[in-house]
Amino acid sequence: MKAIRIGSGAGYAGDRLEPALELIEKGNLDYIGFECLAERTIALAQKEKLADPAKGYNPLLEYRMERVIPLAWKHNVKVITNMGAANPMSAAVVCAEIARKNSIKGMKIAAVTGDDVLDQLYKYQDAELWETHRPLKELDGEIVSANVYMGVAGILDALEQGADLVITGRVADPSLFMAPLIHEFGWDLDDWNRLGKAAQAGHLLECAGQVCGGYFAEPGKKDVPDLDRLGFPIIEISENGSFFVTKVEGTGGIVNRHTCIEQMLYEIQDPAKYLTPDVVADFSKLTFTEIGPDKVLAQGASGYPRSATLKTSVGYKDCFIGEGEISYGGPGCYDRAKLAGEIVIKRLVARDIPIEELKVDFIGLNSLNWNSERARNTRPDEVRLRVAARTKDKVSAGCVCEEVETLYTNGPAGGCGATRSVSEIMSIASMLISSNDVTPTVYVMEVQ
């Protein structure tokens, strides 16, 4: 029975490169996928593209592809990635130039577009945004992007045209890994049970090192060996949809039923109805069986017909965050830090700075557990005060930073190590649009 081996080369925009190279070189792969987009990532990419029409792809594209392209070509491994972000066409041109520099001829590089639906938003002004439960037309902020989660269609088209490297924009994470399986095995796009199994495989791969013990480890409770050289996962899948998860022998990390279960639960709202653009997957009857060292058999996934709507992320200029930090140490450090925070608040009120939201943290005491009582009952040896405020304009955000920094000479004793930053925040609102308003387009170029 025919089988395909597919690896995961990245689980987020800034992921490590070394495990991907090791997979290509030693994993006996047919395909490798690089999943590098999140909701806000693509909105930031759209913002970059507005400033420079030649940009808007993943900033690590060149760094990765300079190593990946010649190695993948040498080992006959096809590459699929959403590192195109807001500009798959420019990303493809960059990759073609990298191939030429490495004297690679005949490589076919495909760009998949169609996820940018900004020009379709006029139809959806009354659509409800998930985060606010208000219509799109009431969104408070300048909209700069709208990207729909596409499915496998564009990638399939590219593979059918012989693409060796496929670069997409916003494609659903599992779809990056589902498409080569559908292509290789000739599965029908309404074979819901096999597509459900493919979605399971894609979900296990999409976060790269997580299923190999990254983000799983907890010393003394869930020990994971050699995390400093964590390997990335491989799935070997047969044409009937059965598959196992593994990694390159000798790499760090671990693949067992527990790592698979944790990754399977990641970002799953309803295991019986996991919505993707390609299939509504049913993960409610999954089993994971360890069949060897770092080798886990996955079974039980099925699926149902896909929905007629697709999730869309709308990126908009939301606000500015002004943030200042300063440290206090030694006896009484918490009391001095607390006084410093109170001074900043009073100063911002006295200056009549328009602030939408203010947060004062004592890092290590209550910065994660907001409003924790622990800070009142703890006497630490050191405290780092953080004051952050949400404002609608950059100048007001900068005032927050100023007031923290002036604690050096205008606040309690012993303040040191002050830092300041102002960030423009791109936020995301989510909504549904009709799949009829989405048309993937594929451009293929052959390196000469």
Secondary structure, DSSP 8 states (H G I E B T S, - for coil): --EEEEEEEESSTT--SHHHHHHHHHS--SEEEE----HHHHHHHHHHHHH-TT--S-TTHHHHHHHHHHHHHHHT-EEEE-TTTT-HHHHHHHHHHHHHHTT--S-EEEEEE--B-GGGGGGGTT-B-TTTSSBGGG--SEEEEEEE-B-SHHHHHHHHTT-SEEEESSB-HHHHHHHHHHHHHT--TT-HHHHHHHHHHHHHHTTGGGGGTTTT-BTTTB--TTGGGB--EEEEEETTS-EEEEE-TT-BS---HHHHHHHHHTT-S-TT-EE-SS-EEE-TT-EEEEEETTEEEEE--EEE---SEEEEEEEEEEEEEEEEEEEEESTTHHHHHHHHHHHHHHHHHHTT---SEEEEEEETTTSSSTT-THHHH---SEEEEEEEEEESSHHHHHHHHHHHHTHHHHSSTT-EEEEEEEEEEEEEEEEEEEGGG---EEEEEE--
